[in-house]
Amino acid sequence: MALTKEWSKLLQKSFLVFLIVLGLTCFSSKFLLDAYYLGNRPREPRTEEGRTYSQFIKVSYGATVFLTRREHLLSESLMPMFGGFFLIGYFLNRRWKLFAPFKKDK
């Protein structure tokens, strides 16, 4: 079953929009997560709970909180994921020329 050109373009556009939404989700999650950590995580290490990874939170006035390894990895990986999704989307758009400024004129 061969895809028509219109279906192919629609799938490509849908994939690019999906990448943009994923990138924006990572970006906003970083700030929401930092705000949550600022209000709900201790300001001193608690080794019995595994909260030994310090992280400076820049939301609001800023403070250092202590996180578990899992929380720290999640918080540190959101911004690189945001950048990765947007770069992939940017270069795919350059190749496919679907959205401005690379859009082909008919």
C-alpha positions in Angstrom: 0.0 0.0 0.0 1.6 3.2 -1.2 1.0 6.4 0.7 -0.1 9.3 -1.4 1.9 12.5 -1.4 -0.8 14.3 0.7 -0.8 11.5 3.4 3.0 11.6 3.5 3.0 15.4 4.1 0.3 15.0 6.7 2.4 12.4 8.6 5.5 14.5 8.3 3.6 17.6 9.7 2.1 15.5 12.5 5.5 14.2 13.5 7.0 17.7 13.6 4.1 19.0 15.7 4.6 16.0 18.0 8.3 16.8 18.4 7.4 20.5 19.2 4.8 19.4 21.8 7.3 17.0 23.4 9.9 19.8 23.6 7.5 22.3 25.1 6.3 19.6 27.6 9.9 19.0 28.7 10.5 22.8 29.0 7.5 23.5 31.1 7.9 20.3 33.2 11.4 21.6 34.2 10.0 24.7 35.8 7.0 23.0 37.4 9.2 20.3 38.8 11.6 22.9 40.2 8.8 24.8 41.8 7.5 21.5 43.4 11.0 20.6 44.6 11.5 24.1 46.1 8.4 23.7 48.3 8.6 20.0 49.1 12.2 18.9 49.4 14.6 19.4 52.3 17.2 22.1 52.4 19.7 19.8 54.1 20.9 16.3 53.1 19.0 13.3 54.5 21.1 10.2 54.0 18.5 7.9 55.5 16.0 8.9 52.7 18.7 8.9 50.0 18.4 12.7 49.5 22.1 13.4 49.0 22.2 15.1 45.6 22.2 18.9 45.9 20.5 21.0 43.3 20.2 24.8 43.1 16.6 25.7 42.2 16.4 29.1 40.4 12.6 29.3 40.5 11.4 32.3 42.6 14.2 33.4 45.0 16.3 30.3 44.5 17.5 27.8 47.1 19.5 24.6 47.3 17.4 21.4 47.9 18.5 17.8 48.2 17.1 15.2 46.0 17.3 11.4 45.4 19.4 10.2 42.5 16.3 9.5 40.5 14.8 13.0 41.1 18.2 14.6 40.3 18.5 12.7 37.0 15.0 13.6 35.9 15.5 17.3 36.7 18.9 17.4 34.9 17.7 15.6 31.8 14.6 17.7 31.0 16.4 20.7 29.4 18.7 18.5 27.2 15.6 16.6 26.0 13.9 19.9 25.2 16.9 21.0 23.1 17.1 17.6 21.4 13.5 17.5 20.4 13.6 21.0 19.0 16.9 20.4 17.1 15.5 17.2 15.6 12.3 19.1 14.6 14.3 22.0 13.1 16.5 19.8 11.0 13.7 17.6 9.8 11.8 20.8 8.8 14.8 22.0 6.9 14.8 18.7 5.0 11.0 18.4 4.5 10.4 22.1 4.0 6.9 22.0 5.6 6.8 25.0 7.9 8.2 28.6 7.7 10.9 29.8 7.1 11.7 26.7 4.9 8.3 26.1 3.4 8.1 25.5 -0.3 5.9 27.9 -2.3 3.4 26.1 -4.6 
